Structures are given as C-alpha cells and as structure tokens.
Amino acid sequence: MSAKDFRFLDLPRQPPRTVPVAIRVLGYGEIAGDFMPPEASGQAERCLDCGNPYCEWECPVHNYIPNWLQLVQENRLFEAATLMHATNPLPEICGRVCPQDRLCEGACTLEQGDFGAVTIGSIERWVVDEAFRQGWRPDLSGVRETGRRVAVVGAGPAGLACADRLRRAGIAVDVFDSQREIGGLLTFGIPPFKLDKQVVRTRRAVLEGMGVNFRLGVEIGRDLAFEQLLEDYDAVFLGTGAYRFVDGGLPGRQLDGVYDALPFLIANVDRLLDDAPVPPMLDLRGKHVVVLGGGDTGMDCNRTSIRLGAASVTCVYRRDEASMPGSAREVNYSKEEGVNFLFNRQPLELLAGEDGRVRAVRVVRTEQADGGRGALSHVEGSETELRADVVIQAFGFRPSPPSWSTTHGVELDQGGRMRVGQGGALPFQTAHPKVFAGGDNVRGADLVVRAVHDGREAAASIARLLAGAEAPVGCAA
C-alpha cells in the first residue's frame, strides 16, 4: 500500500471554515466558506476508494463519488464537474442542502472508523462553483434534436432536473411556474444562509444555455389551461411539490402571533429579494419565539428568527435529539447561534393573553416506549408553560395537487400524493399516458436530492415514451 492510502491518518477531516457566529447572525449570507484548490485536493485524498463505495449507494442519485474525488486529487476540475452532472443535474445545490451526515458522509468507511468522513458535500459544492467560475458548461454538442416538445409544470428541483435531462436527450422543454423566479422552495423556502439565491440564478443561466425555456409568472389552470399543455406538447411532467402544511390541531392555533413555517419563510425571502423593510409579521425584535418541530424546516425557522432579532428562540421536539428527522449539522448550527432546544416535549395547547395574542405554549414531557421511535406516552404531572410571543408551527408539508390534475386522469392516494408507475406504466408515468410526475407531489415532503432523482428518472421515461423504444436518456455533459 502507498503512503496515499493512509492520507486520512495525516490529514484530519476539515470542512471549509464557517463565518463566525457573531458575524453570521447579523445577515443572511451563506455561512460556509470555500475551499482553496490545495485544500479540496487534500480532503479528496482522504478517500480510501474502498472498493465497495457505501457513500455512492447511500446517495439517492448514486453519485460516482470515489471517481470524482480522484479527479479532484488530479486537479482535473472540468472532468470532475462533468462526472458529477452525469448523475446529478443540480450538484452545487445538493452539496449545500443535502444532509450528508445522514447519507453519503454518514456511510463513509472513515466515518465508521471514527476518523471523520470525507467532506463529500463541501467538495461537490466547491467543484461546481469553481468550474462555473472558470467557464465550464454542459457540453450538448453531440445531442441530436428530436423535434419533440415537453412541458414541465413547476420549476423546483424535480422540474429542473427533468428539464436538464430532457435537453440532453434532444427534447425541447418549456418550464412553467407561477413564481417570479425558478427554484420553488430552493428559492422561496430555503433561507439564503443555506443556499444563496445567486446559486439558483446561475443554474437558471446554465439551463437556459442548454436551451431550456422558462415561462415564469404563469399559473396553470389560471393563466393557461392544462388542456392546452396536453394539446401542444408531446408529454407533460408535473413537479408541483408539497406546500400544504400539516396542521397539528393545537387549540389556540388561530391566535395572533401563530404562524406556519412555510408562509413565514417565504415572506422573509420575498422581502429579501425585494430588499424591502421588515414587515410587522416578521418583526421579532425583543420577542420570545417558540418553534414547534424538529426537521430541517424547523431549523430554518430557528435560524431565521435569530436573524430577525428574537430575544430568545426555543425549539420544541416531541422525541429525543437522536430521533430528530433533520440534519445534525443544521441542529448544531442552530445551537451555535443561540437556539434553545427542549426535547421530549409534546405541545398541547397555545395559550392566549388578554390582547388575543399568543402568550405561551403548554407542553408535557414525553417518554419513548422503546427508547427509539416507538409510541410516546405523556409523563403525568409534567405539564409546563413556555413563554411565547410568537409560535411557528413546523410540522411538515403534504402535497396539494391542483384540481386540474385529477380531472385529467391523474390518480391520487389517500394522502393526496400522485400515483405513478402503476399497472405496467413507465416509472413516474401517471394514469394519464402523456403525464408524468415526481418529487414531493409523489413522495410527500422529502429531500431535495430525492426530488432531483425523480425528475431525472421521469425524463428517462419520457424519452423512452417519445422514442418508442427502451433506450435511456443519454448522459452527455
């Protein structure tokens, strides 16, 4: 074995430096810094190339991680970017928002040996950012146009991934979205300190350079009939996401000062995009905020509230910390920025003050029957009240399929998710043969990278349908 095989012993895991807490909470800039080329190469050299790449299998899009880490070591930046795009149409975004600790890095052999996983996500982000800065763009020179046209409804991660792969297959694409910017929740839901909006704008420019046409500010069913899409296009992909919040059914949820997570986050991004003053709804200066929910959306609300000047932010989660569904990295960032966590607490009621505003949250301590994610029981006599001037409910989201989808034969399950791939249909094909769907409207609220996977695979199915053959979408980059 060469000395390089033991590089992980000499060079510890070292992600890019983050902006100091005292500075980062004053604004919305991304908190993670960039690697310098020698740092990226050195971190990539820690990869054992272990032969059975658990990292690759745990990645929902099955990125060729050891292969592009090797290219980074060899300073072959453009080739690394090309290989990343072979499996992932949005690598610079996944490098920022994926919970790598639960996916590729969590499965890294070095992580299992307590040496610290390879910094896969940070390297992925750096490679694409740097390649774009140096002028790299996907090479579609070998793509032959088919003369086919597809409409994509929804410019979120599933829709963008689908559009990317359709263009690589020589299929013309029009992407429709009711918002003024592409990205869906990438733009309007995820705060800028996790994903700077210029990153999404750059991706838009890349896709437009590939020939993708965006028709923004157009709501299907209001501005343009769905029937028109079925008439004008050879196929339609639906990437309409999951925007209907889960109602926890708490008494008092109608009180002033009680907000749902997504409208809260969208309102803040909207005013940042417009460089507008903080509206009364978002003026948290001197207020005590309680966030209910332990997922990544809850962490986004925690950290946004800190930046909006809250006197205190308390995050309430009904199970223990190990059972939290979100990224451990985001939980740690929240802690660093001053968020208090109350684990094993179940909210029971939102209590009103004399002015009709929320004043407190009544909670009870919980116990987990099997010490894991089993049934919860309430501890008798453990009820307490938490002071709350503002309560943000972050219990998750469900699909809210547009009415026009079901009137045209798209079937739903009991949870409102679109059914795909049923009864001999192609993967991600709905009961309507020309209509495909993927992402959160099929899965329910899930990870960005899984929406990317669905869009990619739906494009492969569309290409097969339009070609009338079994040939998959090409991976030209």
C-alpha positions, 0 to 999 in steps of 0.5 A: 500500500502507498503512503496515499492510502493512509492520507486520512491518518495525516490529514484530519477531516476539515470542512471549509471554515464557517463565518463566525457566529457573531458575524453570521447572525447579523445577515443572511449570507451563506455561512460556509466558506470555500475551499482553496484548490490545495485544500479540496485536493487534500480532503479528496485524498482522504478517500480510501476508494474502498472498493465497495463505495457505501457513500455512492449507494447511500446517495439517492442519485448514486453519485460516482463519488470515489471517481470524482474525488480522484479527479479532484486529487488530479486537479482535473476540475472540468472532468470532475464537474462533468462526472458529477452532472452525469448523475446529478443535474443540480450538484452545487445545490445538493452539496449545500442542502443535502444532509450528508451526515445522514447519507453519503458522509454518514456511510463513509468507511472513515466515518465508521472508523471514527476518523471523520468522513470525507467532506463529500458535500463541501467538495461537490459544492466547491467543484461546481462553483469553481468550474462555473467560475472558470467557464465550464458548461454542459457540453450538448454538442453531440445531442441530436434534436428530436423535434419533440416538445415537453412541458414541465409544470413547476420549476423546483428541483424535480422540474429542473432536473427533468428539464436538464435531462430532457435537453440532453436527450434532444427534447425541447422543454418549456418550464412553467411556474407561477413564481417570479423566479425558478427554484420553488422552495430552493428559492422561496423556502430555503433561507439564503444562509443555506443556499444563496439565491445567486446559486439558483440564478446561475443554474437558471443561466446554465439551463437556459444555455442548454436551451431550456425555456422558462415561462415564469409568472404563469399559473396553470389552470389560471393563466393557461389551461392544462388542456392546452399543455396536453394539446401542444406538447408531446408529454407533460411532467408535473413537479408541483411539490408539497406546500400544504402544511400539516396542521397539528390541531393545537387549540389556540392555533388561530391566535395572533402571533401563530404562524406556519413555517412555510408562509413565514419563510417565504415572506422573509425571502420575498422581502429579501429579494425585494430588499424591502423593510421588515414587515410587522409579521416578521418583526421579532425584535425583543420577542420570545419565539417558540418553534414547534418541530424538529426537521430541517424546516424547523431549523430554518425557522430557528435560524431565521428568527435569530436573524430577525432579532428574537430575544430568545428562540426555543425549539420544541421536539416531541422525541429525543435529539437522536430521533430528530428527522433533520440534519445534525449539522443544521441542529448544531448550527442552530445551537451555535447561534443561540437556539434553545432546544427542549426535547421530549416535549409534546405541545398541547395547547397555545395559550392566549393573553388578554390582547388575543395574542399568543402568550405561551405554549403548554407542553408535557414531557414525553417518554419513548416506549422503546427508547427509539421511535416507538409510541410516546406516552405523556409523563403525568404531572409534567405539564409546563408553560413556555413563554411565547410571543410568537409560535411557528408551527413546523410540522411538515408539508403534504402535497396539494395537487391542483384540481386540474390534475385529477380531472385529467386522469391523474390518480391520487392516494389517500394522502393526496400524493400522485400515483405513478408507475402503476399497472405496467406504466413507465416509472413516474408515468401517471394514469394519464399516458402523456403525464408524468410526475415526481418529487414531493407531489409523489413522495410527500415532503422529502429531500431535495436530492430525492426530488432531483432523482425523480425528475431525472428518472421521469425524463428517462421515461419520457424519452423512452415514451417519445422514442418508442423504444427502451433506450435511456436518456443519454448522459452527455455533459 
